Amino acid sequence: MKNHSIDAASMKILAELQKDGRISSNELAEKIGMSASPCWRRQKELEDNGYIVRYTALVDRRKLGLAVVCLLHVSLLRHAEGVVEQFEQAMRLRPEVVECYETTGSSDYLVKVVVADMDAYHDFLHNVLVKLNGVSQVNTSVALREVKYETALPL
């Protein structure tokens, strides 16, 4: 398998696994119209070649009391040595940070934070984020309502 050049059957496997990562090999093979052994081999090849990164469970954040989603536009002072590396490492280590992207535009990063309430966000902002070396500006948008949340890629 080469990057970006997988066949239709492999794409079907990926599409089905995005819907249900716990599907059995036999059920998967039946859904895509293959026998179980070749289907399993293709799935294993997709894993080995990095198309499938990991399997996970989607958890309802609200049932766990994680009611607040904040989107942060973060700007850094790039002239200080190690600022970017320190910021990115801090974002990787913080459990409330669920996504972090280096971006173009008016800010350097877009960070998605999920917390229980605004007090928890305040603690993160003032006790973690603004104390990081080189953080010059943070603009926060609080999500009022979730319109769409999807993890499956458009295959």
C-alpha positions in Angstrom: 0.0 0.0 0.0 1.3 3.4 -0.9 0.1 6.6 0.7 -3.1 8.0 -0.8 -3.5 5.1 -3.1 -5.5 2.5 -1.4 -8.2 0.5 -3.3 -11.9 0.6 -2.9 -12.1 -2.4 -0.6 -9.6 -0.9 1.8 -11.6 2.4 1.8 -14.7 0.4 2.6 -12.9 -1.2 5.6 -11.9 2.2 6.8 -15.4 3.6 6.4 -16.9 0.7 8.4 -14.3 0.9 11.1 -14.9 4.6 11.6 -18.6 3.8 12.2 -17.8 0.9 14.6 -14.3 0.1 15.7 -15.5 -2.9 17.7 -17.0 -4.7 14.7 -15.9 -8.3 14.5 -13.7 -9.4 11.5 -16.6 -11.6 10.3 -19.1 -8.8 10.4 -16.7 -6.4 8.7 -16.0 -8.9 5.9 -19.7 -9.5 5.4 -20.4 -5.7 5.2 -17.8 -5.1 2.6 -18.4 -8.3 0.6 -15.1 -10.2 1.3 -14.2 -13.4 3.1 -13.0 -13.0 6.6 -9.3 -13.9 6.2 -8.5 -11.5 3.3 -10.5 -8.8 5.1 -8.5 -9.3 8.3 -5.2 -9.2 6.4 -6.2 -5.9 4.7 -7.2 -4.4 8.1 -3.9 -5.5 9.6 -2.1 -3.9 6.6 -4.0 -0.7 7.1 -2.8 -0.7 10.7 0.8 -1.6 9.8 0.9 1.2 7.2 -0.4 3.8 9.6 -3.8 4.4 8.0 -5.4 3.2 11.2 -3.6 5.0 14.0 -5.5 3.5 17.0 -8.9 2.3 18.2 -10.8 4.3 20.8 -14.2 4.8 22.5 -16.2 8.0 22.0 -17.3 9.1 25.4 -20.2 11.5 26.1 -18.5 14.5 27.8 -21.7 15.8 29.2 -22.4 12.6 31.2 -19.0 13.1 32.8 -19.8 16.7 33.7 -17.6 18.3 31.1 -20.1 20.9 30.0 -17.9 23.7 28.6 -16.0 23.7 25.3 -13.7 26.6 24.7 -11.8 27.5 21.4 -8.7 29.5 22.1 -6.8 31.6 19.6 -3.3 31.8 21.1 -0.5 34.0 19.9 3.1 33.5 20.9 6.2 35.7 21.0 8.2 33.6 18.5 11.5 35.4 19.0 12.2 33.8 22.3 14.2 30.5 22.0 12.2 27.3 22.7 8.8 29.1 23.1 7.1 27.0 20.4 8.5 23.7 21.6 7.6 24.5 25.3 4.1 25.6 24.3 3.4 22.5 22.1 4.7 20.2 24.8 2.5 21.9 27.5 -0.5 21.4 25.2 0.2 17.8 24.7 0.5 17.2 28.4 -2.7 19.0 29.5 -5.7 16.6 29.7 -8.3 19.4 29.2 -6.7 20.2 25.8 -8.3 17.8 23.4 -7.1 19.4 20.1 -4.3 21.9 19.2 -3.4 23.1 15.8 -0.7 25.5 14.6 -2.5 27.9 12.2 -2.2 30.7 9.8 -4.0 34.0 10.3 -4.1 36.3 13.2 -3.1 33.8 15.9 -0.5 31.1 16.0 -2.6 28.2 17.5 -6.2 27.1 17.8 -6.7 25.1 21.0 -9.8 23.2 21.9 -10.3 22.9 25.7 -13.0 20.8 27.4 -13.7 21.5 31.1 -16.5 21.1 33.7 -17.3 24.8 34.1 -16.0 28.3 33.6 -14.2 28.1 37.0 -12.2 25.2 35.6 -11.5 27.2 32.4 -10.4 30.2 34.5 -8.0 28.0 36.4 -6.5 26.6 33.2 -6.2 30.0 31.6 -4.7 31.8 34.6 -2.7 29.1 36.2 -1.4 27.3 33.1 -1.8 29.0 29.8 -0.8 32.6 30.5 2.1 31.4 32.7 3.7 29.7 29.8 6.8 31.5 28.5 6.1 33.4 25.3 2.3 33.4 25.4 1.4 36.9 24.3 -2.3 36.8 23.7 -5.3 34.5 24.2 -8.7 35.1 22.7 -11.4 32.7 23.8 -14.7 31.7 22.2 -17.0 29.6 24.3 -19.2 27.1 22.4 -22.9 27.8 23.2 -24.1 24.7 21.6 -22.7 21.7 19.7 -24.1 21.8 16.1 -22.0 18.9 14.7 -19.4 16.7 16.3 -18.0 14.0 14.0 -14.8 12.0 14.2 -15.2 10.1 11.0 -13.1 11.4 8.0 -14.9 12.0 4.7 -13.8 9.0 2.7 
